[in-house]
Amino acid sequence: MTKTDTSRPEGVAPTPSHTVGPFYGYALPFRGGEEIAPLGHPDTLTVHGHVYDGEGRPLPDALVEVWGPGPDGVLPAVDGSMRRDPASGGFLGRNGVEFTGFGRSQTDANGYWYARTLRPGARGRNAPYLSVCVFARGLLVHLFTRIYLPGDEAALAADPLLSRLDEERRGTLIAAAEGGTAYRFDIRLQGEGETVFLEFR
């Protein structure tokens, strides 16, 4: 038997390759993560949908983060999403009063996610939107996108990002109104109808 010298990098055998995660269920989701808006607030809306892979299959272990301003267009700067008891260190959850503008939703066995938040106000020249970050199996880097809400067609047409996209691609960023305060927004990671994703540098 030949002894291998492991004291130098060239003497160490390569380890097998592995798929990245997903390990989101261990530490990232938190109780009430999808309930961003305080209960009973008059500007509350629900955005929901599925996360699909390139084959059109729902992903049961993806994580969707949502950030957004309040109806006044101002991004909140308050704590409250993941409060902890200062004595025990235990998780207390949201305080149910403050709007933090941030939440996480883990997809269920059918790839379904939802977030209850406040209707975002316009910021600058942009039409109102929610920022989204998607974590999913096989992704080495998380993906960023936006959710625009239908209704103000003039604002959507003038939005700096949407105005640069052709109609079909633009449609992947605009949620479908379902009546009342519910909006459907499916996230397709690749393939036909792939959601437009953004790159930040």
Rosetta constraint file for C-alpha pairs under 8 A:
AtomPair CA 4 CA 11 HARMONIC 6.42 0.50
AtomPair CA 4 CA 12 HARMONIC 7.61 0.50
AtomPair CA 5 CA 11 HARMONIC 5.27 0.50
AtomPair CA 5 CA 12 HARMONIC 7.30 0.50
AtomPair CA 6 CA 10 HARMONIC 7.97 0.50
AtomPair CA 6 CA 11 HARMONIC 5.05 0.50
AtomPair CA 6 CA 12 HARMONIC 5.17 0.50
AtomPair CA 7 CA 11 HARMONIC 7.05 0.50
AtomPair CA 7 CA 12 HARMONIC 7.95 0.50
AtomPair CA 8 CA 12 HARMONIC 7.03 0.50
AtomPair CA 19 CA 137 HARMONIC 7.73 0.50
AtomPair CA 19 CA 138 HARMONIC 6.25 0.50
AtomPair CA 20 CA 137 HARMONIC 6.59 0.50
AtomPair CA 20 CA 138 HARMONIC 5.85 0.50
AtomPair CA 20 CA 139 HARMONIC 7.11 0.50
AtomPair CA 20 CA 140 HARMONIC 6.69 0.50
AtomPair CA 21 CA 137 HARMONIC 6.05 0.50
AtomPair CA 21 CA 138 HARMONIC 7.50 0.50
AtomPair CA 22 CA 61 HARMONIC 6.88 0.50
AtomPair CA 22 CA 62 HARMONIC 7.59 0.50
AtomPair CA 22 CA 136 HARMONIC 6.56 0.50
AtomPair CA 22 CA 137 HARMONIC 5.30 0.50
AtomPair CA 23 CA 27 HARMONIC 7.85 0.50
AtomPair CA 24 CA 28 HARMONIC 5.31 0.50
AtomPair CA 24 CA 29 HARMONIC 6.81 0.50
AtomPair CA 24 CA 61 HARMONIC 7.66 0.50
AtomPair CA 24 CA 62 HARMONIC 7.67 0.50
AtomPair CA 24 CA 63 HARMONIC 6.92 0.50
AtomPair CA 25 CA 29 HARMONIC 6.10 0.50
AtomPair CA 25 CA 61 HARMONIC 7.85 0.50
AtomPair CA 25 CA 106 HARMONIC 7.62 0.50
AtomPair CA 29 CA 33 HARMONIC 6.66 0.50
AtomPair CA 29 CA 63 HARMONIC 7.93 0.50
AtomPair CA 29 CA 104 HARMONIC 6.21 0.50
AtomPair CA 29 CA 105 HARMONIC 6.87 0.50
AtomPair CA 29 CA 106 HARMONIC 6.54 0.50
AtomPair CA 30 CA 82 HARMONIC 7.25 0.50
AtomPair CA 30 CA 93 HARMONIC 7.69 0.50
AtomPair CA 30 CA 104 HARMONIC 7.43 0.50
AtomPair CA 31 CA 93 HARMONIC 6.26 0.50
AtomPair CA 32 CA 36 HARMONIC 7.90 0.50
AtomPair CA 32 CA 93 HARMONIC 6.71 0.50
AtomPair CA 32 CA 94 HARMONIC 7.07 0.50
AtomPair CA 33 CA 81 HARMONIC 7.30 0.50
AtomPair CA 33 CA 103 HARMONIC 4.88 0.50
AtomPair CA 33 CA 104 HARMONIC 4.78 0.50
AtomPair CA 33 CA 105 HARMONIC 6.05 0.50
AtomPair CA 34 CA 103 HARMONIC 5.32 0.50
AtomPair CA 34 CA 104 HARMONIC 5.40 0.50
AtomPair CA 34 CA 105 HARMONIC 5.11 0.50
AtomPair CA 34 CA 114 HARMONIC 6.43 0.50
AtomPair CA 34 CA 115 HARMONIC 4.52 0.50
AtomPair CA 34 CA 116 HARMONIC 6.12 0.50
AtomPair CA 35 CA 103 HARMONIC 7.06 0.50
AtomPair CA 35 CA 115 HARMONIC 6.08 0.50
AtomPair CA 35 CA 116 HARMONIC 5.05 0.50
AtomPair CA 35 CA 117 HARMONIC 6.77 0.50
AtomPair CA 36 CA 81 HARMONIC 7.94 0.50
AtomPair CA 36 CA 99 HARMONIC 6.56 0.50
AtomPair CA 36 CA 100 HARMONIC 6.79 0.50
AtomPair CA 36 CA 101 HARMONIC 6.29 0.50
AtomPair CA 36 CA 102 HARMONIC 6.24 0.50
AtomPair CA 36 CA 103 HARMONIC 5.68 0.50
AtomPair CA 36 CA 115 HARMONIC 6.90 0.50
AtomPair CA 36 CA 116 HARMONIC 5.63 0.50
AtomPair CA 36 CA 117 HARMONIC 4.85 0.50
AtomPair CA 36 CA 118 HARMONIC 7.68 0.50
AtomPair CA 37 CA 41 HARMONIC 7.09 0.50
AtomPair CA 37 CA 44 HARMONIC 6.33 0.50
AtomPair CA 37 CA 96 HARMONIC 7.98 0.50
AtomPair CA 37 CA 98 HARMONIC 7.89 0.50
AtomPair CA 37 CA 99 HARMONIC 5.68 0.50
AtomPair CA 37 CA 100 HARMONIC 7.91 0.50
AtomPair CA 37 CA 101 HARMONIC 7.68 0.50
AtomPair CA 37 CA 116 HARMONIC 5.91 0.50
AtomPair CA 37 CA 117 HARMONIC 4.35 0.50
AtomPair CA 37 CA 118 HARMONIC 5.65 0.50
AtomPair CA 38 CA 96 HARMONIC 5.16 0.50
AtomPair CA 38 CA 97 HARMONIC 5.41 0.50
AtomPair CA 38 CA 98 HARMONIC 6.62 0.50
AtomPair CA 38 CA 99 HARMONIC 6.41 0.50
AtomPair CA 39 CA 96 HARMONIC 6.90 0.50
AtomPair CA 39 CA 97 HARMONIC 7.98 0.50
AtomPair CA 40 CA 44 HARMONIC 7.59 0.50
AtomPair CA 41 CA 118 HARMONIC 7.97 0.50
AtomPair CA 43 CA 71 HARMONIC 7.32 0.50
AtomPair CA 43 CA 118 HARMONIC 5.35 0.50
AtomPair CA 43 CA 119 HARMONIC 5.67 0.50
AtomPair CA 44 CA 116 HARMONIC 6.79 0.50
AtomPair CA 44 CA 117 HARMONIC 5.59 0.50
AtomPair CA 44 CA 118 HARMONIC 4.45 0.50
AtomPair CA 44 CA 119 HARMONIC 6.16 0.50
AtomPair CA 44 CA 181 HARMONIC 7.27 0.50
AtomPair CA 45 CA 116 HARMONIC 5.75 0.50
AtomPair CA 45 CA 117 HARMONIC 5.63 0.50
AtomPair CA 45 CA 118 HARMONIC 5.79 0.50
AtomPair CA 45 CA 119 HARMONIC 6.13 0.50
AtomPair CA 45 CA 181 HARMONIC 4.76 0.50
AtomPair CA 45 CA 182 HARMONIC 5.94 0.50
AtomPair CA 45 CA 183 HARMONIC 7.80 0.50
AtomPair CA 46 CA 114 HARMONIC 6.94 0.50
AtomPair CA 46 CA 115 HARMONIC 5.70 0.50
AtomPair CA 46 CA 116 HARMONIC 4.37 0.50
AtomPair CA 46 CA 117 HARMONIC 6.32 0.50
AtomPair CA 46 CA 181 HARMONIC 6.25 0.50
AtomPair CA 46 CA 182 HARMONIC 4.86 0.50
AtomPair CA 46 CA 183 HARMONIC 6.23 0.50
AtomPair CA 47 CA 114 HARMONIC 5.66 0.50
AtomPair CA 47 CA 115 HARMONIC 5.45 0.50
AtomPair CA 47 CA 116 HARMONIC 6.50 0.50
AtomPair CA 47 CA 117 HARMONIC 7.94 0.50
AtomPair CA 47 CA 182 HARMONIC 5.98 0.50
AtomPair CA 47 CA 183 HARMONIC 4.79 0.50
AtomPair CA 47 CA 184 HARMONIC 5.82 0.50
AtomPair CA 47 CA 185 HARMONIC 6.63 0.50
AtomPair CA 48 CA 112 HARMONIC 7.46 0.50
AtomPair CA 48 CA 113 HARMONIC 5.65 0.50
AtomPair CA 48 CA 114 HARMONIC 4.00 0.50
AtomPair CA 48 CA 115 HARMONIC 6.34 0.50
AtomPair CA 48 CA 182 HARMONIC 7.73 0.50
AtomPair CA 48 CA 183 HARMONIC 6.39 0.50
AtomPair CA 48 CA 184 HARMONIC 5.14 0.50
AtomPair CA 48 CA 185 HARMONIC 5.80 0.50
AtomPair CA 48 CA 186 HARMONIC 7.51 0.50
AtomPair CA 49 CA 112 HARMONIC 5.68 0.50
AtomPair CA 49 CA 113 HARMONIC 5.67 0.50
AtomPair CA 49 CA 114 HARMONIC 6.48 0.50
AtomPair CA 49 CA 184 HARMONIC 5.41 0.50
AtomPair CA 49 CA 185 HARMONIC 4.93 0.50
AtomPair CA 49 CA 186 HARMONIC 4.60 0.50
AtomPair CA 49 CA 187 HARMONIC 7.39 0.50
AtomPair CA 50 CA 58 HARMONIC 6.57 0.50
AtomPair CA 50 CA 59 HARMONIC 7.90 0.50
AtomPair CA 50 CA 107 HARMONIC 7.62 0.50
AtomPair CA 50 CA 110 HARMONIC 7.69 0.50
AtomPair CA 50 CA 111 HARMONIC 5.10 0.50
AtomPair CA 50 CA 112 HARMONIC 4.36 0.50
AtomPair CA 50 CA 113 HARMONIC 5.99 0.50
AtomPair CA 50 CA 185 HARMONIC 7.41 0.50
AtomPair CA 50 CA 186 HARMONIC 4.87 0.50
AtomPair CA 50 CA 187 HARMONIC 6.21 0.50
AtomPair CA 51 CA 58 HARMONIC 5.63 0.50
AtomPair CA 51 CA 59 HARMONIC 5.75 0.50
AtomPair CA 51 CA 62 HARMONIC 7.26 0.50
AtomPair CA 51 CA 107 HARMONIC 7.59 0.50
AtomPair CA 51 CA 111 HARMONIC 5.44 0.50
AtomPair CA 51 CA 112 HARMONIC 6.71 0.50
AtomPair CA 51 CA 113 HARMONIC 7.71 0.50
AtomPair CA 51 CA 186 HARMONIC 5.99 0.50
AtomPair CA 51 CA 187 HARMONIC 4.72 0.50
AtomPair CA 51 CA 188 HARMONIC 5.98 0.50
AtomPair CA 51 CA 189 HARMONIC 7.47 0.50
AtomPair CA 52 CA 56 HARMONIC 5.28 0.50
AtomPair CA 52 CA 57 HARMONIC 5.21 0.50
AtomPair CA 52 CA 58 HARMONIC 4.36 0.50
AtomPair CA 52 CA 59 HARMONIC 5.72 0.50
AtomPair CA 52 CA 111 HARMONIC 7.15 0.50
AtomPair CA 52 CA 186 HARMONIC 7.65 0.50
AtomPair CA 52 CA 187 HARMONIC 6.18 0.50
AtomPair CA 52 CA 188 HARMONIC 4.83 0.50
AtomPair CA 52 CA 189 HARMONIC 6.20 0.50
AtomPair CA 53 CA 57 HARMONIC 5.45 0.50
AtomPair CA 53 CA 58 HARMONIC 6.40 0.50
AtomPair CA 53 CA 59 HARMONIC 6.60 0.50
AtomPair CA 53 CA 188 HARMONIC 6.12 0.50
AtomPair CA 53 CA 189 HARMONIC 5.30 0.50
AtomPair CA 53 CA 190 HARMONIC 6.37 0.50
AtomPair CA 53 CA 191 HARMONIC 7.96 0.50
AtomPair CA 54 CA 188 HARMONIC 7.10 0.50
AtomPair CA 54 CA 189 HARMONIC 6.04 0.50
AtomPair CA 54 CA 190 HARMONIC 4.53 0.50
AtomPair CA 54 CA 191 HARMONIC 4.82 0.50
AtomPair CA 54 CA 192 HARMONIC 7.77 0.50
AtomPair CA 55 CA 191 HARMONIC 7.05 0.50
AtomPair CA 56 CA 188 HARMONIC 7.60 0.50
AtomPair CA 56 CA 191 HARMONIC 7.88 0.50
AtomPair CA 58 CA 110 HARMONIC 5.94 0.50
AtomPair CA 58 CA 111 HARMONIC 4.59 0.50
AtomPair CA 58 CA 112 HARMONIC 7.80 0.50
AtomPair CA 59 CA 107 HARMONIC 7.21 0.50
AtomPair CA 59 CA 109 HARMONIC 7.59 0.50
AtomPair CA 59 CA 110 HARMONIC 6.94 0.50
AtomPair CA 59 CA 111 HARMONIC 4.55 0.50
AtomPair CA 59 CA 136 HARMONIC 7.71 0.50
AtomPair CA 60 CA 107 HARMONIC 5.47 0.50
AtomPair CA 60 CA 108 HARMONIC 5.24 0.50
AtomPair CA 60 CA 109 HARMONIC 4.44 0.50
AtomPair CA 60 CA 110 HARMONIC 5.65 0.50
AtomPair CA 60 CA 111 HARMONIC 4.40 0.50
AtomPair CA 60 CA 112 HARMONIC 7.57 0.50
AtomPair CA 61 CA 106 HARMONIC 6.82 0.50
AtomPair CA 61 CA 107 HARMONIC 5.76 0.50
AtomPair CA 61 CA 108 HARMONIC 7.00 0.50
AtomPair CA 61 CA 109 HARMONIC 7.51 0.50
AtomPair CA 61 CA 111 HARMONIC 7.20 0.50
AtomPair CA 61 CA 136 HARMONIC 6.81 0.50
AtomPair CA 61 CA 137 HARMONIC 7.38 0.50
AtomPair CA 62 CA 106 HARMONIC 5.98 0.50
AtomPair CA 62 CA 107 HARMONIC 5.46 0.50
AtomPair CA 62 CA 111 HARMONIC 7.37 0.50
AtomPair CA 62 CA 134 HARMONIC 7.23 0.50
AtomPair CA 62 CA 135 HARMONIC 5.66 0.50
AtomPair CA 62 CA 136 HARMONIC 4.43 0.50
AtomPair CA 62 CA 137 HARMONIC 6.91 0.50
AtomPair CA 63 CA 104 HARMONIC 6.91 0.50
AtomPair CA 63 CA 105 HARMONIC 5.81 0.50
AtomPair CA 63 CA 106 HARMONIC 4.46 0.50
AtomPair CA 63 CA 107 HARMONIC 6.12 0.50
AtomPair CA 63 CA 134 HARMONIC 5.92 0.50
AtomPair CA 63 CA 135 HARMONIC 5.09 0.50
AtomPair CA 63 CA 136 HARMONIC 6.46 0.50
AtomPair CA 64 CA 104 HARMONIC 5.68 0.50
AtomPair CA 64 CA 105 HARMONIC 5.21 0.50
AtomPair CA 64 CA 106 HARMONIC 6.30 0.50
AtomPair CA 64 CA 107 HARMONIC 7.62 0.50
AtomPair CA 64 CA 113 HARMONIC 7.40 0.50
AtomPair CA 64 CA 132 HARMONIC 6.83 0.50
AtomPair CA 64 CA 133 HARMONIC 5.87 0.50
AtomPair CA 64 CA 134 HARMONIC 4.82 0.50
AtomPair CA 64 CA 135 HARMONIC 6.50 0.50
AtomPair CA 65 CA 102 HARMONIC 7.37 0.50
AtomPair CA 65 CA 103 HARMONIC 5.73 0.50
AtomPair CA 65 CA 104 HARMONIC 4.41 0.50
AtomPair CA 65 CA 105 HARMONIC 6.41 0.50
AtomPair CA 65 CA 132 HARMONIC 5.52 0.50
AtomPair CA 65 CA 133 HARMONIC 5.03 0.50
AtomPair CA 65 CA 134 HARMONIC 6.46 0.50
AtomPair CA 66 CA 101 HARMONIC 7.80 0.50
AtomPair CA 66 CA 102 HARMONIC 5.70 0.50
AtomPair CA 66 CA 103 HARMONIC 5.39 0.50
AtomPair CA 66 CA 104 HARMONIC 6.35 0.50
AtomPair CA 66 CA 115 HARMONIC 7.50 0.50
AtomPair CA 66 CA 130 HARMONIC 6.63 0.50
AtomPair CA 66 CA 131 HARMONIC 5.74 0.50
AtomPair CA 66 CA 132 HARMONIC 4.71 0.50
AtomPair CA 66 CA 133 HARMONIC 6.67 0.50
AtomPair CA 67 CA 101 HARMONIC 5.30 0.50
AtomPair CA 67 CA 102 HARMONIC 4.52 0.50
AtomPair CA 67 CA 103 HARMONIC 6.70 0.50
AtomPair CA 67 CA 130 HARMONIC 5.86 0.50
AtomPair CA 67 CA 131 HARMONIC 5.11 0.50
AtomPair CA 67 CA 132 HARMONIC 6.48 0.50
AtomPair CA 68 CA 75 HARMONIC 6.63 0.50
AtomPair CA 68 CA 101 HARMONIC 5.05 0.50
AtomPair CA 68 CA 102 HARMONIC 6.78 0.50
AtomPair CA 68 CA 120 HARMONIC 6.15 0.50
AtomPair CA 68 CA 129 HARMONIC 7.12 0.50
AtomPair CA 68 CA 130 HARMONIC 4.79 0.50
AtomPair CA 68 CA 131 HARMONIC 6.09 0.50
AtomPair CA 69 CA 73 HARMONIC 5.18 0.50
AtomPair CA 69 CA 74 HARMONIC 5.10 0.50
AtomPair CA 69 CA 75 HARMONIC 4.21 0.50
AtomPair CA 69 CA 76 HARMONIC 6.47 0.50
AtomPair CA 69 CA 101 HARMONIC 5.98 0.50
AtomPair CA 69 CA 118 HARMONIC 7.92 0.50
AtomPair CA 69 CA 120 HARMONIC 5.22 0.50
AtomPair CA 69 CA 121 HARMONIC 6.44 0.50
AtomPair CA 69 CA 130 HARMONIC 7.65 0.50
AtomPair CA 70 CA 74 HARMONIC 5.74 0.50
AtomPair CA 70 CA 75 HARMONIC 6.41 0.50
AtomPair CA 70 CA 76 HARMONIC 7.13 0.50
AtomPair CA 70 CA 99 HARMONIC 7.80 0.50
AtomPair CA 70 CA 101 HARMONIC 7.07 0.50
AtomPair CA 70 CA 118 HARMONIC 6.00 0.50
AtomPair CA 70 CA 119 HARMONIC 6.58 0.50
AtomPair CA 70 CA 120 HARMONIC 5.10 0.50
AtomPair CA 70 CA 121 HARMONIC 6.01 0.50
AtomPair CA 71 CA 118 HARMONIC 6.71 0.50
AtomPair CA 71 CA 119 HARMONIC 5.53 0.50
AtomPair CA 71 CA 120 HARMONIC 4.79 0.50
AtomPair CA 71 CA 121 HARMONIC 4.21 0.50
AtomPair CA 71 CA 122 HARMONIC 7.89 0.50
AtomPair CA 72 CA 120 HARMONIC 7.44 0.50
AtomPair CA 72 CA 121 HARMONIC 5.10 0.50
AtomPair CA 72 CA 122 HARMONIC 7.47 0.50
AtomPair CA 73 CA 120 HARMONIC 6.23 0.50
AtomPair CA 73 CA 121 HARMONIC 3.94 0.50
AtomPair CA 73 CA 122 HARMONIC 5.10 0.50
AtomPair CA 73 CA 123 HARMONIC 5.31 0.50
AtomPair CA 73 CA 128 HARMONIC 7.84 0.50
AtomPair CA 74 CA 121 HARMONIC 7.52 0.50
AtomPair CA 74 CA 123 HARMONIC 7.55 0.50
AtomPair CA 75 CA 101 HARMONIC 6.97 0.50
AtomPair CA 76 CA 99 HARMONIC 7.03 0.50
AtomPair CA 76 CA 100 HARMONIC 5.68 0.50
AtomPair CA 76 CA 101 HARMONIC 6.13 0.50
AtomPair CA 77 CA 100 HARMONIC 6.97 0.50
AtomPair CA 78 CA 98 HARMONIC 7.45 0.50
AtomPair CA 78 CA 99 HARMONIC 7.63 0.50
AtomPair CA 78 CA 100 HARMONIC 5.79 0.50
AtomPair CA 79 CA 83 HARMONIC 7.57 0.50
AtomPair CA 79 CA 100 HARMONIC 6.57 0.50
AtomPair CA 80 CA 93 HARMONIC 7.73 0.50
AtomPair CA 80 CA 94 HARMONIC 5.43 0.50
AtomPair CA 80 CA 95 HARMONIC 6.24 0.50
AtomPair CA 80 CA 98 HARMONIC 6.90 0.50
AtomPair CA 80 CA 99 HARMONIC 7.98 0.50
AtomPair CA 80 CA 100 HARMONIC 6.40 0.50
AtomPair CA 81 CA 93 HARMONIC 6.72 0.50
AtomPair CA 81 CA 94 HARMONIC 5.19 0.50
AtomPair CA 81 CA 95 HARMONIC 7.95 0.50
AtomPair CA 81 CA 100 HARMONIC 6.44 0.50
AtomPair CA 81 CA 102 HARMONIC 7.12 0.50
AtomPair CA 81 CA 103 HARMONIC 7.23 0.50
AtomPair CA 82 CA 91 HARMONIC 7.04 0.50
AtomPair CA 82 CA 92 HARMONIC 7.22 0.50
AtomPair CA 82 CA 93 HARMONIC 5.55 0.50
AtomPair CA 82 CA 94 HARMONIC 6.28 0.50
AtomPair CA 83 CA 91 HARMONIC 6.25 0.50
AtomPair CA 83 CA 92 HARMONIC 5.45 0.50
AtomPair CA 83 CA 93 HARMONIC 5.63 0.50
AtomPair CA 83 CA 94 HARMONIC 6.42 0.50
AtomPair CA 83 CA 95 HARMONIC 7.83 0.50
AtomPair CA 84 CA 89 HARMONIC 5.48 0.50
AtomPair CA 84 CA 90 HARMONIC 5.45 0.50
AtomPair CA 84 CA 91 HARMONIC 4.58 0.50
AtomPair CA 84 CA 92 HARMONIC 5.16 0.50
AtomPair CA 84 CA 93 HARMONIC 7.37 0.50
AtomPair CA 85 CA 89 HARMONIC 4.91 0.50
AtomPair CA 85 CA 90 HARMONIC 5.29 0.50
AtomPair CA 85 CA 91 HARMONIC 6.35 0.50
AtomPair CA 85 CA 92 HARMONIC 6.15 0.50
AtomPair CA 86 CA 90 HARMONIC 7.94 0.50
AtomPair CA 101 CA 117 HARMONIC 7.32 0.50
AtomPair CA 101 CA 118 HARMONIC 7.94 0.50
AtomPair CA 103 CA 115 HARMONIC 7.37 0.50
AtomPair CA 104 CA 115 HARMONIC 7.77 0.50
AtomPair CA 105 CA 113 HARMONIC 5.88 0.50
AtomPair CA 105 CA 114 HARMONIC 6.40 0.50
AtomPair CA 105 CA 115 HARMONIC 6.80 0.50
AtomPair CA 106 CA 113 HARMONIC 6.36 0.50
AtomPair CA 107 CA 111 HARMONIC 4.87 0.50
AtomPair CA 107 CA 112 HARMONIC 4.90 0.50
AtomPair CA 107 CA 113 HARMONIC 4.80 0.50
AtomPair CA 108 CA 112 HARMONIC 5.35 0.50
AtomPair CA 108 CA 113 HARMONIC 6.86 0.50
AtomPair CA 120 CA 128 HARMONIC 5.58 0.50
AtomPair CA 120 CA 129 HARMONIC 6.18 0.50
AtomPair CA 120 CA 130 HARMONIC 6.84 0.50
AtomPair CA 121 CA 128 HARMONIC 5.23 0.50
AtomPair CA 121 CA 129 HARMONIC 7.74 0.50
AtomPair CA 122 CA 126 HARMONIC 6.16 0.50
AtomPair CA 122 CA 127 HARMONIC 5.44 0.50
AtomPair CA 122 CA 128 HARMONIC 4.27 0.50
AtomPair CA 122 CA 129 HARMONIC 7.53 0.50
AtomPair CA 123 CA 127 HARMONIC 7.22 0.50
AtomPair CA 123 CA 128 HARMONIC 6.78 0.50
AtomPair CA 125 CA 158 HARMONIC 7.79 0.50
AtomPair CA 125 CA 159 HARMONIC 6.48 0.50
AtomPair CA 125 CA 160 HARMONIC 7.28 0.50
AtomPair CA 126 CA 155 HARMONIC 7.50 0.50
AtomPair CA 126 CA 158 HARMONIC 7.70 0.50
AtomPair CA 126 CA 159 HARMONIC 4.92 0.50
AtomPair CA 126 CA 160 HARMONIC 6.52 0.50
AtomPair CA 127 CA 148 HARMONIC 7.33 0.50
AtomPair CA 127 CA 155 HARMONIC 5.18 0.50
AtomPair CA 127 CA 156 HARMONIC 5.58 0.50
AtomPair CA 127 CA 158 HARMONIC 7.61 0.50
AtomPair CA 127 CA 159 HARMONIC 5.48 0.50
AtomPair CA 128 CA 148 HARMONIC 6.33 0.50
AtomPair CA 128 CA 149 HARMONIC 7.12 0.50
AtomPair CA 129 CA 146 HARMONIC 6.34 0.50
AtomPair CA 129 CA 147 HARMONIC 5.36 0.50
AtomPair CA 129 CA 148 HARMONIC 4.46 0.50
AtomPair CA 129 CA 149 HARMONIC 6.64 0.50
AtomPair CA 130 CA 146 HARMONIC 5.61 0.50
AtomPair CA 130 CA 147 HARMONIC 5.03 0.50
AtomPair CA 130 CA 148 HARMONIC 6.60 0.50
AtomPair CA 131 CA 144 HARMONIC 7.44 0.50
AtomPair CA 131 CA 145 HARMONIC 6.24 0.50
AtomPair CA 131 CA 146 HARMONIC 4.68 0.50
AtomPair CA 131 CA 147 HARMONIC 6.48 0.50
AtomPair CA 132 CA 144 HARMONIC 5.66 0.50
AtomPair CA 132 CA 145 HARMONIC 5.19 0.50
AtomPair CA 132 CA 146 HARMONIC 5.51 0.50
AtomPair CA 132 CA 147 HARMONIC 7.19 0.50
AtomPair CA 133 CA 142 HARMONIC 6.59 0.50
AtomPair CA 133 CA 143 HARMONIC 5.51 0.50
AtomPair CA 133 CA 144 HARMONIC 4.54 0.50
AtomPair CA 133 CA 145 HARMONIC 6.45 0.50
AtomPair CA 134 CA 142 HARMONIC 5.59 0.50
AtomPair CA 134 CA 143 HARMONIC 5.08 0.50
AtomPair CA 134 CA 144 HARMONIC 6.42 0.50
AtomPair CA 135 CA 139 HARMONIC 7.04 0.50
AtomPair CA 135 CA 141 HARMONIC 7.78 0.50
AtomPair CA 135 CA 142 HARMONIC 4.97 0.50
AtomPair CA 135 CA 143 HARMONIC 6.80 0.50
AtomPair CA 136 CA 142 HARMONIC 7.41 0.50
AtomPair CA 143 CA 197 HARMONIC 6.36 0.50
AtomPair CA 143 CA 198 HARMONIC 7.29 0.50
AtomPair CA 144 CA 197 HARMONIC 5.47 0.50
AtomPair CA 144 CA 198 HARMONIC 5.34 0.50
AtomPair CA 144 CA 199 HARMONIC 7.16 0.50
AtomPair CA 145 CA 173 HARMONIC 7.61 0.50
AtomPair CA 145 CA 195 HARMONIC 7.75 0.50
AtomPair CA 145 CA 196 HARMONIC 6.51 0.50
AtomPair CA 145 CA 197 HARMONIC 4.77 0.50
AtomPair CA 145 CA 198 HARMONIC 5.63 0.50
AtomPair CA 146 CA 173 HARMONIC 6.05 0.50
AtomPair CA 146 CA 197 HARMONIC 7.98 0.50
AtomPair CA 147 CA 173 HARMONIC 5.37 0.50
AtomPair CA 147 CA 174 HARMONIC 5.82 0.50
AtomPair CA 147 CA 175 HARMONIC 6.29 0.50
AtomPair CA 147 CA 185 HARMONIC 7.44 0.50
AtomPair CA 148 CA 156 HARMONIC 7.97 0.50
AtomPair CA 148 CA 173 HARMONIC 6.00 0.50
AtomPair CA 148 CA 174 HARMONIC 4.68 0.50
AtomPair CA 148 CA 175 HARMONIC 6.12 0.50
AtomPair CA 149 CA 174 HARMONIC 5.79 0.50
AtomPair CA 149 CA 175 HARMONIC 5.50 0.50
AtomPair CA 149 CA 176 HARMONIC 7.59 0.50
AtomPair CA 149 CA 177 HARMONIC 7.78 0.50
AtomPair CA 149 CA 183 HARMONIC 7.81 0.50
AtomPair CA 150 CA 156 HARMONIC 7.90 0.50
AtomPair CA 150 CA 174 HARMONIC 6.45 0.50
AtomPair CA 150 CA 175 HARMONIC 6.58 0.50
AtomPair CA 150 CA 176 HARMONIC 6.99 0.50
AtomPair CA 150 CA 177 HARMONIC 6.83 0.50
AtomPair CA 152 CA 156 HARMONIC 6.39 0.50
AtomPair CA 153 CA 157 HARMONIC 6.04 0.50
AtomPair CA 154 CA 158 HARMONIC 6.24 0.50
AtomPair CA 155 CA 159 HARMONIC 6.10 0.50
AtomPair CA 156 CA 162 HARMONIC 6.76 0.50
AtomPair CA 156 CA 163 HARMONIC 7.78 0.50
AtomPair CA 157 CA 162 HARMONIC 6.79 0.50
AtomPair CA 157 CA 163 HARMONIC 5.80 0.50
AtomPair CA 158 CA 162 HARMONIC 7.57 0.50
AtomPair CA 158 CA 163 HARMONIC 6.16 0.50
AtomPair CA 159 CA 163 HARMONIC 5.79 0.50
AtomPair CA 160 CA 164 HARMONIC 6.81 0.50
AtomPair CA 161 CA 165 HARMONIC 7.14 0.50
AtomPair CA 162 CA 170 HARMONIC 5.79 0.50
AtomPair CA 165 CA 169 HARMONIC 6.02 0.50
AtomPair CA 165 CA 170 HARMONIC 5.45 0.50
AtomPair CA 166 CA 170 HARMONIC 5.97 0.50
AtomPair CA 167 CA 171 HARMONIC 6.17 0.50
AtomPair CA 168 CA 172 HARMONIC 7.12 0.50
AtomPair CA 169 CA 173 HARMONIC 7.55 0.50
AtomPair CA 169 CA 193 HARMONIC 7.69 0.50
AtomPair CA 169 CA 195 HARMONIC 7.45 0.50
AtomPair CA 169 CA 196 HARMONIC 6.62 0.50
AtomPair CA 170 CA 174 HARMONIC 7.03 0.50
AtomPair CA 170 CA 196 HARMONIC 7.76 0.50
AtomPair CA 172 CA 193 HARMONIC 6.98 0.50
AtomPair CA 172 CA 194 HARMONIC 7.25 0.50
AtomPair CA 172 CA 195 HARMONIC 5.09 0.50
AtomPair CA 172 CA 196 HARMONIC 6.37 0.50
AtomPair CA 173 CA 195 HARMONIC 6.81 0.50
AtomPair CA 173 CA 196 HARMONIC 6.71 0.50
AtomPair CA 174 CA 185 HARMONIC 7.50 0.50
AtomPair CA 175 CA 183 HARMONIC 5.81 0.50
AtomPair CA 175 CA 184 HARMONIC 5.45 0.50
AtomPair CA 175 CA 185 HARMONIC 4.86 0.50
AtomPair CA 176 CA 183 HARMONIC 5.37 0.50
AtomPair CA 176 CA 184 HARMONIC 5.03 0.50
AtomPair CA 176 CA 185 HARMONIC 6.60 0.50
AtomPair CA 177 CA 181 HARMONIC 7.86 0.50
AtomPair CA 177 CA 182 HARMONIC 6.36 0.50
AtomPair CA 177 CA 183 HARMONIC 4.62 0.50
AtomPair CA 177 CA 184 HARMONIC 6.52 0.50
AtomPair CA 178 CA 182 HARMONIC 5.42 0.50
AtomPair CA 178 CA 183 HARMONIC 5.43 0.50
AtomPair CA 178 CA 184 HARMONIC 6.84 0.50
AtomPair CA 179 CA 183 HARMONIC 7.74 0.50
AtomPair CA 187 CA 194 HARMONIC 7.61 0.50
AtomPair CA 187 CA 195 HARMONIC 5.94 0.50
AtomPair CA 188 CA 193 HARMONIC 6.73 0.50
AtomPair CA 188 CA 194 HARMONIC 4.87 0.50
AtomPair CA 188 CA 195 HARMONIC 5.28 0.50
AtomPair CA 189 CA 194 HARMONIC 5.79 0.50
AtomPair CA 189 CA 195 HARMONIC 6.42 0.50
AtomPair CA 190 CA 194 HARMONIC 4.64 0.50
AtomPair CA 190 CA 195 HARMONIC 7.24 0.50
